[in-house]
Amino acid sequence: MYLYVTPKGQKYWRLDYRFEGKRKTLALGVYPEVSLKKARERRGAARTQLTDGIDPALHRKAEKLAKAGKESFEAIAREWFEKFSANWAPSHSSKIKSRLEQDVYPYIGTRPINDLAAPEILQLLRRVESRGALETAHRVRQHIGQVMRYGVATGRAQRDPTQDLRGALPPSKVRHHGSIVDPKRIGALLRAIDGYEGQHITRCALRLAPLVFVRPGELRKAEWSEFDFETAEWRIPAHKMKMKQPHIVPLSSQAIEVLQEIHPLTGHGMYVLPSVRTWKRPMSENTINAALRRLGYEPGEMTGHGFRSMASTLLNEQGWHRDAIERQLAHTERNDVRAAYNYAEHLPERKRMMQAWADYLDALRTDAKVVSFRRHDTSQG
């Protein structure tokens, strides 16, 4: 902070700071109307905003617009984010926050939300597209639309102009997680996993992944307290699930065998698959994919998420009830009340399915003559 004196003798309090790598200056007031004590108070407030990731200069502009009855897009976007992000997965919340702060706020953040029109938003989106991030541009349009509709709902915007931008961007290519679905290649993958020479915990994670086919984040954050070996169930609490609904994973005898093998090593801690650096944290999100790369599988060929596609494809081919498969994959249920009530739906069949699936994988691993474990074959007795 310093006192800037003009050639004509006028005195202004100034604060130089850096935000996102850029040097900026904030006006703190005119001396002597603003005393040294008052200037220091304003400096302290600005420093607090910087600590919270807020640019003091942009924040001041937003406040001026609000006082004038024209609330800024950024002010309403941050209010929207604060209201809804508590129900999002941390990774999802982080991505949205990053997109808004990098691609939106610097360009339209200080604009009154009710003054924004489609051409101005399109210019912003094309800026993102021009750097080769077409999918991100589509995501940014979606986030802006969500904020605009929140503004409409709260009486601070008249309409959502992003609706006028449908078709204005080229369609993005759908990217699929690498997955192996050919039975012979699955057998080769399972044998490669058995021969994995890295960390034992990582090898156990690779062995569990095809048996439970949960999302990678759900697997690596598994806690021993969630497992019941007597009922042969893994009950994942709602806050860990993408759709925020509790989920039951029936455990095959093969899955229990892997868990019992690793229990003497990690059973005294919280996580079934802890980090190799500290057992107070779960395994890194990159561990399974890195292990697959070490086994020679490229990203477009097989990923940790690909075990889900593998199970979905083959279980459907084998004739298992589609609703049982979808429930076991913990895919979204449009009716939230029904989802909360039916999280254990189809559980008897899912238990049969999970054991039959594990037996099928064993047959592929040993390169035995594979017999399809169809639903009607396992529902007897």
Sequence and secondary structure as in RCSB ss.txt:
>XXXX:A:sequence
MYLYVTPKGQKYWRLDYRFEGKRKTLALGVYPEVSLKKARERRGAARTQLTDGIDPALHRKAEKLAKAGKESFEA
IAREWFEKFSANWAPSHSSKIKSRLEQDVYPYIGTRPINDLAAPEILQLLRRVESRGALETAHRVRQHIGQVMRY
GVATGRAQRDPTQDLRGALPPSKVRHHGSIVDPKRIGALLRAIDGYEGQHITRCALRLAPLVFVRPGELRKAEWS
EFDFETAEWRIPAHKMKMKQPHIVPLSSQAIEVLQEIHPLTGHGMYVLPSVRTWKRPMSENTINAALRRLGYEPG
EMTGHGFRSMASTLLNEQGWHRDAIERQLAHTERNDVRAAYNYAEHLPERKRMMQAWADYLDALRTDAKVVSFRR
HDTSQG
>XXXX:A:secstr
 EEEE TT  EEEEEEEEETTEEEEEEEEEETTS HHHHHHHHHHHHHHHHTT  HHHHHHHHHHHHTT  BHHH
HHHHHHHHHGGGS HHHHHHHHHHIIIIIHHHHTTSBGGG  HHHHHHHHHHHHHTT HHHHHHHHHHHHHHHHH
HHHTTS S  GGGGGTTSS             HHHHHHHHHHHHT  S HHHHHHHHHHHHH   HHHHHT BGG
GEETTTTEEEE GGGSTTSS EEEE  HHHHHHHHHHHHHHTTSSBSSB SS TTSB  TTHHHHHHHHTT  TT
T  STHHHHHHHHHHHHTT  HHHHHHHTT   SSHHHHHHTTTTTHHHHHHHHHHHHHHHHHHHTT       H
HHHS  
